Amino acid sequence: MSEFDEKAKDWDSDPQKVDRARRVVEAILGQVCATGRMHVFEYGCGTGLLGFALKPHVAHVTLADSSQAMLAVLRQKIEASGVRSMTPVRLDLSSDPLPESRYDLVCTLMTLHHIPDTDGILRDLSALLRPTGSLCISDLDAEDGSFHGGRSDVHKGFDRADLAASMERAGLRNVRFSTVCEIAKPAGAGTRSFPVFLAVGEKG
């Protein structure tokens, strides 16, 4: 069982995660012209907090994750809400083939820093875009490793210039960044804030 399988049942009980997804969607809608005809693909969707916040603004959301437990929670939420415009999919792009469908918007939230091959996943996500599509990546700014307690199996956030270059190598243009929110974590006797950015790039 992965760490995300273990965390799935309690994921939505953290109000900071719910608020973060809402803020990221607000930032996406400020950068991308969402329409009722837009088809969205979210990679690393977890329990679907981002997808549910996007749903009222688009035609359909495909939500992909490698964690069966996260997807089980997501399926329960979709069934309980009666939504017909959301499709959960088990997918791990480190080993599974790229889906055949193409999308107007591809997005991730706090997923990229868990993927070792940044250039590779950005190429895959860019390839999932339609010719006029947009890729939206929301993740941590570069930090000293404190966010994950010094773990060596995750990225220590991202330098914006380096990530912009990676996105451009993946075939994206007009890459721009904005700060969406901050994540507060305990640090000593107080808390420490970690900025979260939204990076947007356009296909073509």
Residue pairs with C-beta under 8 A, 6 or more apart in sequence:
1 69
2 66
2 67
4 46
4 65
4 67
4 69
4 70
5 67
5 68
5 69
5 70
6 69
8 46
8 47
8 67
8 69
8 70
8 72
8 73
9 69
9 73
11 17
11 46
11 47
11 49
11 70
11 73
12 18
12 47
12 49
12 73
16 183
16 184
17 49
18 49
19 181
20 49
20 109
20 110
20 180
20 181
20 183
20 196
21 49
21 50
21 52
21 53
21 109
22 53
23 180
23 181
24 50
24 53
24 109
24 138
24 180
24 181
24 196
24 198
25 50
25 53
25 54
25 57
27 138
27 178
27 180
27 198
28 34
28 54
28 105
28 107
28 136
28 198
28 200
29 57
30 178
31 134
31 136
31 176
31 178
31 198
31 200
32 105
32 134
32 136
32 200
34 54
34 57
34 58
34 105
35 58
35 59
36 57
36 58
36 59
37 59
37 104
38 57
38 58
38 59
38 104
38 105
39 58
39 59
39 60
39 61
39 62
39 101
39 103
39 104
39 105
40 51
40 54
40 58
40 60
40 61
40 62
40 103
40 104
40 105
40 106
40 107
41 61
41 62
41 64
41 99
41 101
41 103
41 105
41 106
41 107
41 128
42 48
42 50
42 51
42 54
42 61
42 62
42 63
42 64
42 106
42 107
42 108
42 109
43 64
43 65
43 91
43 93
43 106
43 107
43 108
43 111
43 121
43 125
44 64
44 65
44 66
44 108
44 109
44 110
44 111
44 114
45 51
45 63
45 64
45 65
45 70
45 74
45 88
46 65
46 67
46 70
46 74
47 70
47 73
47 74
47 77
48 63
48 74
48 77
48 78
48 86
48 88
49 109
50 107
50 109
51 61
51 63
51 86
52 77
52 81
52 86
54 61
54 107
55 61
55 83
55 85
55 86
58 85
58 104
58 105
59 85
60 85
60 86
60 87
61 85
61 86
61 87
62 86
62 87
62 89
62 101
62 103
63 74
63 86
63 87
63 88
63 89
64 88
64 89
64 90
64 91
64 99
65 71
65 74
65 88
65 90
65 91
66 90
66 91
66 92
68 90
71 88
71 90
74 88
75 88
78 86
78 88
89 99
91 99
93 121
93 124
94 115
94 117
94 121
98 124
98 127
98 128
99 128
101 128
102 128
102 129
102 130
102 133
103 128
103 129
103 130
103 133
104 129
104 130
104 132
104 133
104 134
105 133
105 134
105 135
105 136
106 125
106 126
106 128
106 129
106 133
106 134
106 135
106 136
107 135
107 136
107 137
107 138
108 125
108 136
108 137
108 138
108 139
109 138
109 139
110 138
110 139
110 140
110 196
111 139
112 118
112 121
112 137
112 139
112 155
112 158
113 139
113 140
113 154
113 155
113 156
113 157
113 158
114 154
114 155
115 121
118 155
118 158
118 163
118 166
119 166
119 169
119 170
122 135
122 137
122 166
122 167
122 169
122 170
122 172
123 169
123 170
123 171
125 135
125 170
126 135
126 167
126 170
126 171
126 172
126 201
126 203
129 135
129 203
130 203
131 203
131 204
132 202
132 203
132 204
133 202
133 203
134 200
134 201
134 202
134 203
135 167
135 170
135 172
135 200
135 201
135 202
135 203
136 198
136 199
136 200
137 163
137 167
137 198
137 199
137 200
138 180
138 196
138 197
138 198
138 199
139 157
139 158
139 196
139 197
139 199
140 147
140 157
140 158
140 183
140 194
140 195
140 196
140 197
141 157
141 158
141 159
141 160
141 179
141 194
141 195
141 196
141 197
142 156
142 157
142 158
142 159
143 156
143 157
143 194
144 156
145 151
145 156
146 185
146 187
146 192
146 194
147 156
147 157
147 183
147 185
147 194
148 154
157 194
158 197
160 177
160 197
160 199
163 199
164 175
164 177
164 199
167 175
167 199
167 201
168 175
168 201
170 201
171 203
171 204
172 201
172 202
172 203
173 201
173 202
173 203
173 204
174 200
174 201
174 202
175 199
175 200
175 201
176 199
176 200
177 197
177 198
177 199
177 200
178 197
178 198
179 195
179 196
179 197
179 198
180 196
180 197
180 198
181 195
181 196
182 193
182 194
182 195
182 196
183 193
183 194
183 196
184 191
184 192
184 193
184 194
185 191
185 192
185 193
185 194
186 192
